[in-house]
Amino acid sequence: MKRFVLLLVMALAYSMIPVQAQLPAVTLKSMDGVEVRTDTLSNGGKPFIIDFFATWCKPCNRELDAISEIYEEWQEETGVKIIAVSIDQAQNINKVKPLVNNHNWEYEILLDPNSEFLRALSGQMIPYTLIVNGKGEIVYKHSGYTDGAETELIEKVKELLKEQ
């Protein structure tokens, strides 16, 4: 049991270490079927957040709902953009658009039905959230969600803007 707790603590600590790696090149599709290469994702030189989710993942939906409530304020204050990436498998892709519409999420939505992008980023559990700086470098990774964690995300984005 002690060994498990130690491994869990180490994994959590590792997920919070700034990384400074570029996005891998994986081709995904938007909900409209447009192909998007992940290494070209950007926000006009401003930070952006990539949030992996699935329709069946309750913590993912809670996180995206919590961000949605304050997303407009975040955009006005920092210019940050959210890119939500669904890892729903191909047979469940048709559930993504109704979920997004039902929750009124105003995010850019990409589909990763084979979890290629998630695996390329060494993501293992969802929600898996990344912050990418204006240069396209991954500077923050986090797995899981607890209520209020979105506050930490926007604080990290504000720190990045101060450094620019």
VMD Tcl script that draws the C-alpha trace (Angstrom):
set ca {
  {0.00 0.00 0.00}
  {2.81 2.42 0.89}
  {4.47 1.66 -2.41}
  {1.24 2.42 -4.29}
  {0.79 5.75 -2.47}
  {4.40 6.68 -3.17}
  {3.99 5.89 -6.86}
  {0.76 7.90 -6.98}
  {2.42 10.92 -5.34}
  {5.37 10.68 -7.73}
  {3.03 10.46 -10.74}
  {1.08 13.52 -9.60}
  {4.26 15.47 -8.94}
  {5.61 14.51 -12.38}
  {2.43 15.68 -14.09}
  {2.91 19.17 -12.66}
  {6.52 19.63 -13.84}
  {6.79 22.11 -16.71}
  {7.82 20.24 -19.84}
  {8.68 22.61 -22.73}
  {8.12 20.14 -25.58}
  {6.55 20.78 -28.96}
  {3.22 19.28 -29.97}
  {3.54 16.02 -31.92}
  {2.30 15.80 -35.51}
  {-0.93 13.78 -35.56}
  {-3.77 14.31 -38.02}
  {-7.17 14.60 -36.38}
  {-10.56 15.74 -37.65}
  {-12.86 18.49 -36.49}
  {-16.52 17.68 -35.87}
  {-17.13 18.99 -39.41}
  {-14.69 16.45 -40.88}
  {-11.90 18.95 -41.59}
  {-8.41 17.47 -41.09}
  {-6.21 19.27 -38.57}
  {-2.53 18.59 -37.92}
  {-1.86 18.89 -34.22}
  {1.64 20.33 -34.64}
  {0.04 23.37 -36.31}
  {-2.39 24.16 -33.48}
  {-1.94 27.74 -32.28}
  {-3.65 30.76 -30.82}
  {-1.97 33.65 -32.62}
  {1.03 33.72 -30.28}
  {-1.07 33.44 -27.12}
  {-1.34 30.42 -24.81}
  {-3.99 27.77 -25.39}
  {-5.31 24.80 -23.47}
  {-5.81 21.30 -24.87}
  {-8.29 19.25 -22.84}
  {-8.82 15.56 -23.62}
  {-12.27 14.21 -22.81}
  {-14.78 11.49 -23.67}
  {-18.57 11.56 -23.69}
  {-18.68 8.84 -21.01}
  {-16.15 10.56 -18.69}
  {-18.04 12.39 -15.91}
  {-14.97 14.26 -14.52}
  {-14.14 15.40 -18.07}
  {-17.63 16.78 -18.58}
  {-17.57 18.50 -15.17}
  {-14.25 20.14 -16.00}
  {-15.39 21.36 -19.42}
  {-18.66 22.61 -17.89}
  {-16.79 24.50 -15.16}
  {-14.50 26.13 -17.72}
  {-17.45 26.90 -19.97}
  {-19.07 28.99 -17.23}
  {-16.06 31.34 -17.15}
  {-14.60 30.83 -20.62}
  {-15.80 34.16 -22.00}
  {-14.13 35.98 -19.09}
  {-10.93 34.02 -19.65}
  {-10.91 34.97 -23.32}
  {-11.49 38.66 -22.57}
  {-8.82 38.73 -19.87}
  {-6.11 36.56 -21.46}
  {-7.12 35.65 -25.02}
  {-6.72 31.97 -24.14}
  {-8.36 29.38 -26.38}
  {-9.59 25.92 -25.39}
  {-9.23 22.99 -27.76}
  {-11.21 20.01 -26.48}
  {-10.14 16.67 -27.93}
  {-12.57 13.75 -27.77}
  {-11.05 10.30 -27.47}
  {-14.38 8.57 -28.05}
  {-13.88 5.53 -30.26}
  {-15.16 5.56 -33.84}
  {-18.43 3.80 -32.97}
  {-19.22 6.56 -30.43}
  {-18.09 9.61 -32.44}
  {-21.73 10.37 -33.25}
  {-22.31 11.11 -29.53}
  {-19.75 13.94 -29.39}
  {-21.63 16.65 -31.28}
  {-24.90 16.20 -29.31}
  {-22.93 16.33 -26.03}
  {-21.09 19.49 -27.09}
  {-24.32 21.14 -28.25}
  {-26.22 20.05 -25.12}
  {-23.55 21.61 -22.88}
  {-23.17 24.71 -25.09}
  {-19.39 24.32 -25.19}
  {-17.87 27.05 -27.34}
  {-14.56 25.25 -27.72}
  {-12.79 24.08 -30.83}
  {-13.51 20.34 -30.81}
  {-11.22 17.75 -32.38}
  {-11.74 13.99 -32.65}
  {-9.02 11.50 -31.68}
  {-10.89 8.16 -32.04}
  {-7.75 6.01 -31.82}
  {-6.19 8.11 -29.01}
  {-3.12 8.67 -31.21}
  {-2.67 12.27 -30.10}
  {-3.24 11.37 -26.45}
  {-0.67 8.55 -26.63}
  {1.83 10.77 -28.48}
  {1.62 13.14 -25.51}
  {2.06 10.26 -23.01}
  {-1.44 10.83 -21.68}
  {-2.89 7.89 -19.83}
  {-6.00 8.97 -17.99}
  {-8.56 11.61 -18.81}
  {-9.29 14.36 -18.35}
  {-5.77 15.15 -19.50}
  {-5.08 18.86 -19.78}
  {-2.15 20.68 -21.34}
  {-1.20 24.32 -21.55}
  {0.73 25.33 -24.64}
  {2.55 28.67 -24.70}
  {2.53 31.15 -27.57}
  {5.59 29.46 -29.12}
  {3.78 26.12 -29.36}
  {5.64 24.54 -26.43}
  {3.86 22.37 -23.90}
  {4.55 24.01 -20.56}
  {2.07 22.26 -18.26}
  {0.38 18.84 -18.04}
  {-2.25 17.62 -15.62}
  {-4.35 14.46 -15.33}
  {-7.69 14.18 -13.55}
  {-10.09 16.82 -12.31}
  {-11.22 18.12 -8.95}
  {-13.69 20.95 -8.49}
  {-11.86 24.27 -8.70}
  {-8.88 22.95 -10.69}
  {-9.83 25.31 -13.52}
  {-8.62 28.21 -11.35}
  {-5.11 26.75 -11.41}
  {-5.29 26.55 -15.21}
  {-6.08 30.21 -15.71}
  {-3.44 31.23 -13.16}
  {-0.82 29.29 -15.17}
  {-2.00 31.04 -18.35}
  {-1.68 34.45 -16.65}
  {1.86 33.56 -15.52}
  {2.76 32.71 -19.12}
  {1.43 36.03 -20.36}
  {3.58 37.88 -17.81}
  {6.66 36.03 -19.10}
  {6.07 37.03 -22.73}
}
mol new
graphics top color blue
foreach p $ca { graphics top sphere $p radius 0.5 }
foreach p [lrange $ca 0 end-1] q [lrange $ca 1 end] { graphics top cylinder $p $q radius 0.2 }
display resetview
